[in-house]
Amino acid sequence: FGATNLPYPSWWGGLNGQKMESHIIDQWAEILSLPKGLTPDLSHIPFTMGRSQRWGNTVVLQSRSNWSPYKDQPLEMWGDLASELIRKKYQVVQIGGLNDPWIENAEFIYAGGPEAHMSLLKHCKVFIGPDSVFQHMAKGLGTKAIVLWGSTDPVGFGYESHINLNKKLPCQPCYREYSHITKGNQCPFNIKCNFQPDEVSLTLQKIKEL
């Protein structure tokens, strides 16, 4: 943000206990005197993936947001989900970097540059993951997505076209995201904000709605 010399939105740096009332894109649009309702659009980018037919039954999973650990879900949950998807005859591919925690039962980690990631997301059946760059890519590509929300709030960072699994906690956005706000990482509310393995069935049910 600083590199662009743009003013900060009023909520920036004070997210502890402060709900976002509109999407971050709309907030920046207001600052820049642009119309509201803008969304990512990557439809103009030509993606030529020779194996696009292969990816048609693929569910893409992401184990780590690579921005904050409080956005992420337990690794065992992702492994259980991958097993269920495989039993339902889906191909399961993990997207991200080679250093990301491996999701057990996922076929392989699809590591590559932005173009490779966007090609996979463009041709897959659905993306399932945390609030991350890939859920924004999915929106721009018109790809169906199931987003498991942790410490951030879909009101500010999500899209209505996605299926947003959200516990709607009173402490979202989570104060632990910002080191200048908290003195430590222990949640003072003792609230479990992660989706546990026994909630995988909820995600599978949502997939059937796509």
C-alpha positions as CSV (number, residue, x, y, z in Angstrom):
1,F,0.0,0.0,0.0
2,G,2.7,2.4,0.9
3,A,4.4,2.0,-2.5
4,T,1.3,3.4,-4.2
5,N,1.1,6.4,-1.9
6,L,-2.6,5.8,-1.5
7,P,-4.4,6.8,1.7
8,Y,-5.3,4.0,4.0
9,P,-8.9,3.0,4.6
10,S,-10.3,4.1,7.9
11,W,-10.3,0.5,9.3
12,W,-6.7,-0.3,8.5
13,G,-4.6,-0.9,11.6
14,G,-7.7,-1.0,13.8
15,L,-9.3,-4.3,13.0
16,N,-9.5,-5.6,16.5
17,G,-13.2,-5.9,17.2
18,Q,-14.0,-3.7,14.2
19,K,-16.3,-5.3,11.6
20,M,-15.9,-4.5,7.9
21,E,-19.2,-3.2,6.6
22,S,-18.3,-3.4,2.9
23,H,-15.9,-5.2,0.6
24,I,-12.3,-4.0,0.5
25,I,-12.6,-3.4,-3.3
26,D,-15.5,-1.0,-2.7
27,Q,-13.5,0.8,0.0
28,W,-10.5,1.3,-2.3
29,A,-12.9,2.3,-5.1
30,E,-14.4,5.0,-2.9
31,I,-10.9,6.3,-2.1
32,L,-10.0,6.4,-5.8
33,S,-13.4,7.8,-6.9
34,L,-14.2,4.7,-8.9
35,P,-17.6,3.0,-9.1
36,K,-18.5,0.4,-6.5
37,G,-19.2,-3.2,-7.4
38,L,-16.0,-3.9,-9.2
39,T,-14.8,-7.5,-9.2
40,P,-11.6,-9.3,-10.4
41,D,-11.9,-10.2,-14.1
42,L,-9.3,-12.5,-15.7
43,S,-11.6,-13.6,-18.5
44,H,-9.6,-11.7,-21.1
45,I,-6.5,-13.8,-20.5
46,P,-6.1,-16.7,-22.9
47,F,-5.4,-20.0,-21.1
48,T,-4.4,-22.8,-23.4
49,M,-4.0,-25.9,-21.3
50,G,-3.4,-29.0,-23.4
51,R,-4.8,-31.3,-20.7
52,S,-7.9,-29.3,-20.0
53,Q,-10.1,-32.4,-20.5
54,R,-8.2,-34.1,-17.7
55,W,-8.8,-31.3,-15.2
56,G,-12.6,-31.4,-15.7
57,N,-13.2,-33.6,-12.7
58,T,-10.5,-32.1,-10.5
59,V,-11.0,-30.5,-7.1
60,V,-8.1,-28.2,-6.2
61,L,-7.2,-27.9,-2.5
62,Q,-4.9,-25.4,-0.8
63,S,-3.4,-26.2,2.6
64,R,-2.0,-22.8,3.5
65,S,-2.9,-19.2,2.8
66,N,0.7,-18.1,2.9
67,W,-0.3,-14.8,4.6
68,S,-1.5,-15.7,8.1
69,P,-1.6,-19.0,10.0
70,Y,-4.9,-17.9,11.5
71,K,-6.6,-18.2,8.1
72,D,-5.5,-21.8,7.8
73,Q,-7.4,-25.0,8.7
74,P,-5.9,-28.1,10.4
75,L,-3.9,-30.2,8.0
76,E,-5.6,-33.4,9.0
77,M,-8.9,-31.9,7.9
78,W,-7.6,-31.4,4.4
79,G,-6.4,-35.0,4.4
80,D,-9.8,-36.3,5.4
81,L,-11.4,-34.2,2.8
82,A,-9.1,-35.4,0.1
83,S,-9.9,-39.0,1.0
84,E,-13.6,-38.4,0.8
85,L,-13.3,-36.7,-2.6
86,I,-11.2,-39.5,-4.0
87,R,-13.8,-42.1,-2.9
88,K,-16.3,-40.0,-4.8
89,K,-14.2,-40.4,-7.9
90,Y,-12.8,-36.8,-8.0
91,Q,-9.2,-36.1,-8.9
92,V,-7.6,-34.2,-6.0
93,V,-4.8,-31.8,-6.7
94,Q,-3.0,-29.5,-4.2
95,I,-2.2,-26.0,-5.4
96,G,0.5,-23.8,-3.9
97,G,4.3,-23.9,-3.3
98,L,6.6,-26.9,-2.8
99,N,7.2,-25.8,0.7
100,D,3.5,-25.8,1.7
101,P,2.4,-28.6,4.0
102,W,1.5,-31.6,1.9
103,I,-2.2,-32.7,2.0
104,E,-2.2,-36.4,2.6
105,N,-4.0,-38.3,-0.2
106,A,-3.7,-35.4,-2.7
107,E,-2.1,-36.6,-5.9
108,F,0.6,-33.9,-6.1
109,I,1.4,-30.3,-5.4
110,Y,0.8,-28.2,-8.5
111,A,3.6,-25.7,-7.9
112,G,4.3,-23.1,-10.6
113,G,4.0,-19.5,-11.5
114,P,0.8,-17.4,-11.6
115,E,0.0,-18.5,-15.2
116,A,0.2,-22.2,-14.3
117,H,-1.9,-21.7,-11.2
118,M,-4.5,-19.8,-13.1
119,S,-4.6,-22.4,-15.9
120,L,-5.3,-25.1,-13.3
121,L,-8.0,-23.0,-11.6
122,K,-9.6,-22.2,-15.0
123,H,-10.0,-25.8,-16.0
124,C,-10.8,-27.5,-12.6
125,K,-14.2,-28.3,-11.3
126,V,-13.9,-26.4,-8.0
127,F,-11.4,-24.8,-5.7
128,I,-11.5,-25.4,-2.0
129,G,-9.3,-23.4,0.3
130,P,-8.8,-20.5,2.8
131,D,-9.0,-16.8,2.1
132,S,-6.1,-16.4,-0.2
133,V,-5.0,-15.2,-3.6
134,F,-6.4,-18.3,-5.2
135,Q,-10.0,-17.6,-4.1
136,H,-9.6,-14.2,-5.8
137,M,-8.2,-15.9,-8.9
138,A,-11.1,-18.3,-8.9
139,K,-13.5,-15.3,-8.8
140,G,-11.7,-13.6,-11.7
141,L,-11.7,-16.8,-13.8
142,G,-15.4,-17.7,-13.1
143,T,-14.4,-20.9,-11.3
144,K,-16.6,-22.3,-8.5
145,A,-15.0,-22.1,-5.1
146,I,-15.7,-23.1,-1.5
147,V,-13.8,-20.8,0.9
148,L,-13.2,-21.9,4.5
149,W,-13.0,-18.7,6.5
150,G,-10.9,-18.5,9.6
151,S,-9.7,-15.2,11.0
152,T,-10.8,-12.9,8.1
153,D,-14.4,-12.0,7.2
154,P,-16.1,-12.7,3.8
155,V,-17.9,-9.4,4.1
156,G,-14.7,-7.6,3.5
157,F,-12.8,-10.2,1.3
158,G,-15.2,-12.7,-0.1
159,Y,-17.6,-13.0,-3.0
160,E,-21.3,-13.9,-3.0
161,S,-20.7,-16.2,-6.0
162,H,-18.5,-18.5,-3.9
163,I,-19.8,-20.8,-1.2
164,N,-18.4,-19.2,2.0
165,L,-18.2,-21.5,5.0
166,N,-18.0,-19.1,7.9
167,K,-18.5,-19.6,11.6
168,K,-19.5,-15.9,11.9
169,L,-17.6,-15.4,15.1
170,P,-17.9,-12.2,17.1
171,C,-14.2,-11.7,17.0
172,Q,-13.8,-11.6,13.2
173,P,-11.6,-10.1,12.0
174,C,-9.2,-11.7,14.4
175,Y,-6.9,-9.4,16.3
176,R,-4.1,-11.9,16.1
177,E,-3.5,-11.0,12.4
178,Y,-1.8,-7.8,13.5
179,S,1.3,-8.0,15.6
180,H,1.1,-4.3,16.7
181,I,-2.3,-5.1,18.3
182,T,-1.6,-8.2,20.3
183,K,1.1,-9.1,22.8
184,G,0.9,-12.8,22.0
185,N,-0.9,-15.5,20.0
186,Q,-3.1,-16.9,22.7
187,C,-6.8,-16.3,22.0
188,P,-8.4,-14.6,25.0
189,F,-11.8,-15.7,24.0
190,N,-11.0,-19.4,23.9
191,I,-12.9,-19.7,20.6
192,K,-12.2,-22.5,18.2
193,C,-12.3,-20.9,14.8
194,N,-11.0,-23.8,12.7
195,F,-13.2,-26.3,10.9
196,Q,-12.5,-29.7,12.4
197,P,-12.3,-33.1,10.5
198,D,-15.9,-34.0,11.5
199,E,-17.1,-30.9,9.6
200,V,-15.7,-32.2,6.3
201,S,-19.1,-33.6,5.5
202,L,-20.5,-30.0,5.4
203,T,-18.0,-29.1,2.7
204,L,-18.9,-32.2,0.7
205,Q,-22.6,-31.3,1.0
206,K,-21.8,-27.9,-0.4
207,I,-19.9,-29.4,-3.3
208,K,-23.1,-31.2,-4.3
209,E,-24.8,-27.8,-4.6
210,L,-22.4,-26.7,-7.3
